[in-house]
Amino acid sequence: MRPAWDEGVVQKDPSLFADVPTSPEDIELDDRLMAGLGHGCRGLFITFEGLDGTGKSTQMELLAERLRAAGHSLVTTREPGGTALGEAVREALLAKGEGEHEMDPKAEAFLYTAARVQLVEEVIRPALEAGEIVLCDRYIDSSLAYQGYGRELGYENIISMNMWAVDGLLPDLTLVMLAPEAVRRRRLSGAEADRLESSGDDFFRRVEDGYRRLVADHPYRIRAVDAGGDVHEVGDRVLEVLREELDLDLAPQSR
């Protein structure tokens, strides 16, 4: 896989990627992490990541339409959610508290992980074992970006907890959608902010920096995609990544 920060990145606006760190000279750690991990199933696991307003959910839905039109069997799901337990956890995580105490960052991290375990065992792993394509709106990388970096709980703490929780199940490909702040704000205008979305600008700067760090540190699995511009243009950039990384060739989005 070509690193997402080099000239092969799928992008329209190069300035979006100006702060993505350069590839680490020693990628032996990444080699060790990826060796023997993944999911070992017949199916294909693709996740969509990014800040709210980058259009990740829309792009996942568009890709699902294209895959179904091409005759592929697939499952779409989201985090937190996708199961009865996950949806209950989602409600607790996103609801604004009315008491004097805010949710503790560690409690938040454990709740996301608990919902993830249930989703993996109830939905994701069975679908992969059946040979289906699984598209998931957020997964482990959200916890790394939001809790590891955003809440400053630490990358190592979050990855260790999550890799144990899901028995090392990682996506075949993760797409991190990047869009300028002005674009994200415009797309979110008029929507009521939930508890997480009310965390403040400094928090979201740390989250975005975290996503960029993940792109740099895990070039074998994670690709950054410019999510600015027309929804169909972005969709075609997603297809380009699928062709490059998975040899999955789908027709461009009809205008």
N, C-alpha and C positions, 0 to 999 in steps of 0.2 A: 504494500500500500504506500502510495506517495504521501509524505507528511502534508497535513492540511495547510501548512504555512508556506509551502513553496509555490512555484509558478503554476503548478497543476491544480491549485485549489479552485473549487467551483465557486466563482464569485462574480459580482458585477462591480462592486465598489471596493477597491483594494484597501481603502482607509479603514474598513471594518477590521482588517486583519493586521493592522500595523503593530498592535500591542501583543499579538500572539507570540509567546516566547519561542526562541529558536530551539531546534531539536537538541536534546541533551547529547553530549558527546559519547557518554557511556549509557547505552540503552540495554545493558545486560539485565538490569532489574526488570525492565518491561518484558524482556525475553523470558525471564524466569516466571514472572507473573502469568504470562499468557500460555506457557508450556503446560499442557495437561489440563487446562481449564477450558471453559466454554460451556457446552452442554452435552456433547456427545450423542445427540439425537439426530434423527433423519430430517427434521424440519429446519426452518430458517428463522432466526430471531433478529428483528430490527427494531431499534428504539429511537425515539425522537426526543431531543432535549433542547433546552433554551429557556430564556426568561419569558414570562407572559407577554404577549404582544408581538412575539416573533413569528407567529403563524404556524407553530409546530403542529398543533391539533388539526388545523385545516390541511396542512400538507400530508399528514398521516391519512386523513380521510380521502384525499385525492389519490394517494398511492394505493389505498385499499380498493378504490373504484377501478383503477387501471389493472391491478392484479386480478381482480375478479373478472374483469372483461377479457383478460388473457387466459382465463380458465384455471387460475390458481385457487386452491383451497386455503383459506386463511382465517385467522382469529384476530380481532382488534380489541384492545383493552386499554386501561389507563391506571395511573397511580396518582394518589392513593385511590383505591376503588377496585372495581372489577369483580368483587365478591361481596356477599352480604356483610362480612366482617370489615372488608376494606372500605365499603361505603360508609359504614358507621364510624370508622376511624377518620375518614375524610371529613365528615361533618364535624367531628371534635377538633380536628386540626385546623380547619379553615374558619370556624366560627369565632367571632370576636368575643373575648371574655368580658363578663360584666362584673366580675368580682375585683378585689383589690390585688390579686396575684396574677401575673402573667404566666403563661406556660413556660416551664423551665426548658432551655434548649436541649438538655439531655433527654427529658421526657419526650420532646418533639421528635428527636432522632429515633428513639426506641419505638414510638408509635408508627412512624413511617416504615421502619424495618418490620414491625409486626404485620402491618398490612401487606407488605411485600412478600413475606413468607407465605401467607395464605394465598396470595395471587399466584405465586410460583407453583405451589403444590396443587392448587385447585384448577388453575387455568393454563398457565404457560407451559409447564413441563409436560402435562398430558398431551397438549396440542403438538408440541415439538416431537414427542415420541410417536405420535400418529403421522408424522411427516408433513404437518401443516406449516404455513408461514404465520408467524406471530408478529404483529405490529403493536408496540406498546408506547403510549404517551407517557413518558418519564419512566425511569428505572433507577438503578443504583447511582448513576452519575448525578441525578438530582440530589440525592443525599450528600454526595461528595461536595457538590457545588454549594448547596443551600445550608447544610448543617456543618460540613467539614470546613468550608471556607467562609460562607456567609455568617454562620453563628460562631465561627472560630473554634470549633470543637476539635479540629485537627483531622487531616486526611487519613493518617494511620489508624486512628480510633474508629472512624466511620467505615473504612474499607475492611478492617479486620472483623468488625461486627457483622457487616453485611455479607462478606464472603462465607463466613461461618453459617449465617442464617439461611442462605440460598444454596448451600453446598457447592459453591463455586460457579453457579450458572451465570455466564456472561453472554451478552448479545454477540451475534456474528458481526453486526455493524451498528454503530451509533451515529446519528446525524445531529450535530449541534447547530441549531439555527441562530444566526447572528444578524441583528438589525440595529440601526442607529437608535439612540434613545428617543429622538423626536418621532420616529416612525412607530416605535412601540407605544409611546404615549398617545399618539393619534388613534391607533387601533383600539386602545383601551378606554378612550374617552367616553364618558357616559356610563361606564360599568362601575358598580359598587365594589370597592376594594374589600377583599376578605382579610382575615387576620394576618396571613403571610404577606399579602400585597401591601399591607400597611406598615411594613418593617423599616421603611426609611431609605433614603438615597444611599447612605454609606453601606448599608447591608447589601443592596443590590449591586453596588460597584464591586464589592467583595465577591458576590456570587458570579458576576460576569467574568471577573478576573479568574475565578476558580474554573469556570468552563474553558477559558482560554488555556489555562495551565493543563487541564485534562487533554485538550486537543494536542498540546505539545508533547505531553508525557506518554500518550498512548496512540501513536500513529498507526498501529496495526489494527485498531478497532474503531477509532473515532475520527470522523471527518467533519469539518466546519463547512457550512453552506451559507452563502449570502442570502438572507431572508428579506432583503429590501426589494421593493418594486412590485410589479404585477404578480398576482397569485399564480398565474400560469407560467410566467417566467421562472419563478422560484421552483415550481413543480418540475420544470424541465431540468433545472440544476440538480434537483434530487434524483431524477432519472439518470443523469450523467454519472453521478456517484455510483448508483446501482450497477450501471454498465461497467464502470471501471473496477469496482471492488468485488462484485458478485457475478459478473457476466450475465446479469439479468436485464434483458433488452425489452423495453416496453415502448409503445408508440408515444410520441410527444402529446402533450395536452392539446386537444382541439380548441381553437379560439372561438 
